[in-house]
Amino acid sequence: MPADDPIRELALAALDADAQARALLTPGGTPARISFADLYRYANDPDFVLSPECAARLAADDAAQADLARLLTVGAFAHMPRQAAAASGSVVRRETERAVLSLTSSRAAADEVYLGVELRDADARPPTHLFAGRAGQAWLRLALPPFSGGHAQVLLNAEADIARALADPETEVYLR
């Protein structure tokens, strides 16, 4: 569906209205959940940025995290599941039939790493962002730069949450 499809917008609004009505009708009230429309935009629109309030609600809500994981699965360019239980140490390379991710230490600065993304099919429509998540923790999102010849590279601080998550064998990765 195109991003400006009025039917899609109506469906997202209906889902949000249903969730709000249920929250209002629940005795004692329930904590506000992030709307499905915001989750959908977060998963599908690289230009959409969650407000700090929504990001905090998403991080604290296991059901919303599970909803986001389901959204990421649908239409993902590539999914890189967590590594085998026997994996130890940090991960420097993840591969699927569609893409290869690699983390390489910077020679210029010890506190920096390069994230390389290589598409197996250089003519494929490239992903625009990467999601990394581990059970019980909030999903992290990274905007990917434009691809050239099926390759993209991002310089990350080695201590950044996304760099640590990508090096963790327990982390699942989605390219979208």
Secondary structure, DSSP 8 states (H G I E B T S, - for coil): --TT-HHHHHHHHHHHHHHHHHHHHSTT-------HHHHHHHHH-TT----HHHHHHHHH-HHHHHHHHHHHHTT-SEEE----TT--S---EEE-SSEEEEEEE-SS-TTEEEEEEEESSTTS---SEEEEE-TTS--EEEE----BTTEEEEEEETTSHHHHHHH-TT-EEEE-
